[in-house]
Amino acid sequence: PNSAVEYFVSYYDYYQPEAYLPVTDTYIEKDLSINDEIEKLRLSTTSSLLSGRKDVIVISSVSCLYGIGNPEDFHSNTIWINKREKNSRNALLRKLVDSLYSRNEIDFQRGTFRVQGDTVDIFVAYGDHAIRIVFWGNEIEEIETIDPVNGNTIEVLDQVVIYPANIFITTKERMQKAISQIENDMSDQVQYFNDIGKEFEANRLRQKVSYDLEMIRELGYCSIYSFWFRDLLSS
């Protein structure tokens, strides 16, 4: 009865694949909408599988056929926090950003964190609770799970593990190599389009890829991050 029963199913509410209609010369850009609740369940599944538990049961659909990224990278971006350990607040904030959490002081939602003085609240991406870390100087004084709506304490902890906010996560080194490779591939393809007189296609490709790469550099991911993940894994 205490086994971790998890769900890993498709998290798209809407998915429009990229398409081109030659008859009307119409380009349809790829578009999608992700269900936040199902994304939470997928992240919970990944977290349970990599937590070391031996009692994980996964209910899955065809989505399990698709890759979820490198387990080693996911594990290396997992954050372990212990009460009374020496750890600066700023060091924790940097680790959260590396794990693809974003700071948001106004709209506290899954995958975000907020800072109030020596207190850091993290709304985990794989659950309905938040983690509150209270510092005293460079020492962690308190760890609590809290209600993200009213801030009330649910449980007092001695240690906690915070898993990444996205299953498509990689290391900075691998990301830099992948970005360079994608840029080289883009340049080759743009040159090919220009050589055969398709300047419009060349410009469209350059704009789209450049936008995605800028998002990856700034945020660590983009709206169709999984599209580029083959390059990120192979770098």
C-alpha positions as CSV (number, residue, x, y, z in Angstrom):
1,P,0.0,0.0,0.0
2,N,3.0,2.4,0.4
3,S,4.4,1.8,-3.1
4,A,4.9,4.8,-5.3
5,V,2.3,4.5,-8.0
6,E,3.1,6.9,-10.8
7,Y,1.7,7.9,-14.2
8,F,3.7,8.6,-17.3
9,V,1.3,9.5,-20.2
10,S,1.3,12.1,-23.0
11,Y,1.1,15.6,-21.5
12,Y,-0.1,17.5,-24.6
13,D,-3.5,19.2,-24.5
14,Y,-2.9,20.3,-28.1
15,Y,-0.2,19.3,-30.6
16,Q,0.1,20.8,-34.1
17,P,3.1,19.3,-36.0
18,E,5.2,21.4,-38.3
19,A,3.9,21.2,-41.9
20,Y,4.2,22.7,-45.3
21,L,1.5,22.8,-47.9
22,P,3.2,23.2,-51.3
23,V,-0.1,23.8,-53.2
24,T,-0.7,27.1,-51.4
25,D,3.0,27.6,-50.3
26,T,1.7,27.7,-46.7
27,Y,4.0,27.0,-43.8
28,I,2.3,25.9,-40.5
29,E,4.6,26.4,-37.5
30,K,4.8,23.7,-34.8
31,D,2.6,24.5,-31.9
32,L,1.7,22.8,-28.7
33,S,0.0,23.1,-25.3
34,I,1.2,21.2,-22.3
35,N,-1.1,20.0,-19.5
36,D,0.5,21.2,-16.2
37,E,-1.1,18.5,-14.1
38,I,0.1,15.7,-16.3
39,E,3.6,17.3,-16.6
40,K,3.7,17.2,-12.8
41,L,2.9,13.4,-12.8
42,R,5.6,12.7,-15.4
43,L,8.2,14.6,-13.3
44,S,7.0,12.7,-10.2
45,T,7.5,9.4,-12.1
46,T,11.0,10.4,-13.1
47,S,11.9,11.5,-9.6
48,S,10.6,8.3,-8.0
49,L,12.5,6.1,-10.5
50,L,15.7,7.9,-9.8
51,S,15.2,8.2,-6.1
52,G,16.5,4.7,-5.5
53,R,13.1,3.3,-4.4
54,K,12.5,-0.3,-5.2
55,D,8.7,-0.2,-5.0
56,V,7.8,2.1,-7.9
57,I,4.9,1.1,-10.1
58,V,4.5,3.1,-13.4
59,I,1.2,3.3,-15.3
60,S,2.3,4.4,-18.8
61,S,1.1,5.0,-22.3
62,V,2.9,5.2,-25.6
63,S,4.8,8.2,-24.2
64,C,7.1,5.8,-22.4
65,L,8.7,5.0,-25.8
66,Y,10.1,8.5,-26.0
67,G,13.4,9.5,-24.3
68,I,13.3,11.6,-21.2
69,G,16.9,12.7,-21.2
70,N,20.1,11.5,-19.6
71,P,19.4,10.0,-16.2
72,E,23.0,10.9,-15.1
73,D,22.3,14.6,-15.9
74,F,19.0,14.5,-14.1
75,H,20.7,12.9,-11.1
76,S,23.6,15.4,-11.1
77,N,21.2,18.3,-11.0
78,T,19.3,16.9,-8.0
79,I,19.7,19.0,-4.9
80,W,20.2,17.4,-1.4
81,I,19.7,19.7,1.6
82,N,20.3,18.8,5.2
83,K,19.4,20.8,8.3
84,R,22.4,22.4,10.1
85,E,24.7,22.0,7.1
86,K,26.9,24.9,5.9
87,N,25.4,26.3,2.7
88,S,24.9,29.8,1.6
89,R,21.6,31.1,0.3
90,N,23.1,32.3,-3.0
91,A,24.7,28.9,-3.6
92,L,21.3,27.3,-3.2
93,L,19.7,29.8,-5.6
94,R,22.3,29.0,-8.3
95,K,21.7,25.3,-7.9
96,L,17.9,25.9,-8.3
97,V,18.5,27.8,-11.5
98,D,20.8,25.0,-12.8
99,S,17.9,22.6,-12.1
100,L,15.6,24.7,-14.3
101,Y,13.7,26.4,-11.5
102,S,12.9,30.1,-12.1
103,R,12.6,32.9,-9.6
104,N,9.1,34.4,-9.4
105,E,8.1,36.6,-6.5
106,I,4.6,37.2,-7.8
107,D,3.2,34.1,-9.4
108,F,4.3,31.2,-7.2
109,Q,3.6,28.1,-9.2
110,R,5.2,24.7,-9.9
111,G,8.8,25.0,-11.0
112,T,9.4,28.4,-9.4
113,F,11.0,29.7,-6.2
114,R,10.8,33.0,-4.2
115,V,13.1,34.6,-1.8
116,Q,12.2,36.7,1.3
117,G,15.3,37.6,3.3
118,D,16.9,34.4,4.6
119,T,13.9,32.3,3.6
120,V,13.7,30.5,0.3
121,D,10.4,28.8,-0.8
122,I,10.6,26.3,-3.7
123,F,7.4,25.0,-5.3
124,V,8.5,21.6,-6.5
125,A,7.6,20.8,-10.1
126,Y,6.6,17.2,-9.3
127,G,4.1,17.7,-6.4
128,D,1.5,19.9,-4.8
129,H,3.6,21.1,-2.0
130,A,6.4,23.6,-1.5
131,I,9.7,23.4,0.4
132,R,10.7,26.2,2.8
133,I,14.4,26.6,3.6
134,V,15.3,29.0,6.3
135,F,19.0,30.2,6.7
136,W,20.8,31.6,9.6
137,G,23.9,33.1,8.1
138,N,25.5,30.4,6.0
139,E,23.7,27.6,7.9
140,I,20.4,25.9,7.1
141,E,18.3,26.4,10.2
142,E,14.9,25.0,9.2
143,I,13.4,22.8,6.5
144,E,9.7,22.5,6.1
145,T,7.1,21.4,3.6
146,I,4.4,24.1,3.3
147,D,1.1,24.8,1.6
148,P,2.0,26.9,-1.4
149,V,-1.3,28.8,-1.2
150,N,-1.3,29.9,2.5
151,G,2.2,29.1,3.6
152,N,1.2,27.0,6.5
153,T,3.6,24.3,7.7
154,I,2.7,20.8,6.7
155,E,5.8,18.9,8.0
156,V,9.1,19.8,9.6
157,L,12.1,17.9,8.0
158,D,15.7,17.2,8.8
159,Q,16.6,16.7,5.1
160,V,15.0,17.1,1.7
161,V,15.8,16.2,-1.9
162,I,14.7,18.6,-4.7
163,Y,14.5,17.1,-8.2
164,P,14.9,19.1,-11.4
165,A,11.9,21.0,-12.8
166,N,12.2,19.5,-16.3
167,I,12.9,16.0,-17.5
168,F,14.9,17.4,-20.4
169,I,17.9,18.6,-18.4
170,T,21.5,18.4,-19.2
171,T,24.9,19.8,-18.0
172,K,26.2,23.2,-19.0
173,E,29.2,21.6,-20.8
174,R,27.0,19.3,-22.9
175,M,24.6,22.2,-23.7
176,Q,27.4,24.5,-25.0
177,K,28.7,21.7,-27.3
178,A,25.2,21.1,-28.5
179,I,24.5,24.8,-29.2
180,S,27.7,25.0,-31.3
181,Q,26.7,21.9,-33.2
182,I,23.2,23.2,-33.9
183,E,24.6,26.5,-35.1
184,N,27.0,24.8,-37.5
185,D,24.1,22.6,-38.8
186,M,21.9,25.7,-39.2
187,S,24.7,27.5,-41.1
188,D,25.1,24.6,-43.5
189,Q,21.4,24.3,-44.2
190,V,20.9,28.1,-44.6
191,Q,23.8,28.1,-47.1
192,Y,22.1,25.2,-49.0
193,F,18.8,27.0,-49.2
194,N,20.5,30.2,-50.4
195,D,22.5,28.3,-53.1
196,I,19.3,26.8,-54.6
197,G,17.5,30.2,-54.5
198,K,15.2,29.6,-51.5
199,E,16.1,32.8,-49.6
200,F,12.7,32.8,-47.8
201,E,13.2,29.3,-46.4
202,A,16.8,30.2,-45.4
203,N,15.6,33.3,-43.5
204,R,12.8,31.4,-41.8
205,L,15.1,28.6,-40.7
206,R,17.7,31.1,-39.3
207,Q,15.0,33.0,-37.4
208,K,13.4,30.0,-35.8
209,V,16.6,28.2,-34.8
210,S,18.2,31.4,-33.5
211,Y,15.2,32.1,-31.4
212,D,15.2,28.6,-29.9
213,L,18.9,28.8,-29.1
214,E,18.5,32.1,-27.4
215,M,15.8,30.7,-25.2
216,I,18.0,27.7,-24.3
217,R,20.9,30.0,-23.5
218,E,18.8,32.3,-21.3
219,L,16.3,29.8,-19.7
220,G,18.0,26.5,-20.1
221,Y,15.1,25.2,-22.4
222,C,12.6,26.4,-25.0
223,S,9.0,25.6,-25.9
224,I,10.0,22.7,-28.1
225,Y,13.1,21.7,-26.1
226,S,12.6,18.0,-26.8
227,F,13.0,18.7,-30.5
228,W,16.7,19.6,-29.9
229,F,17.4,17.0,-27.2
230,R,19.0,14.5,-29.6
231,D,21.8,17.1,-30.1
232,L,22.0,17.7,-26.4
233,L,22.3,14.0,-25.6
234,S,24.9,13.3,-28.3
235,S,27.2,16.2,-27.4
